[in-house]
Amino acid sequence: MNPLATVSVISGLLGVVCLAPVLGSVVALIAGYTARKQIDAHRERGRERADRGIVLGWVGLVVVVIAVAVAGVIVLTRP
């Protein structure tokens, strides 16, 4: 099992639950894509875990972007 795949999932979860939204998501993406390359190169296990981390990383970033957009709309539409 590739350790970066595990790091990717844990970071992605942290990004989604907003304990460290941007940092967790970025770490999840970097670790996930790096784990995929290592898994393919060395025929390791953990591809599904790396993929889950990547998905969680993107979901976390999308949640942050939506939250910032909603906050901006609320601030700009206040009388």
Secondary structure, 3 states (H helix, E strand, C coil): CCHHHHHHHHHHHHHHCCCCHHHHHHHHHHHHHHHHHHHHHHCCCCHHHHHHHHHHHHHHHHHHHHHHHHHHHHHHCCC
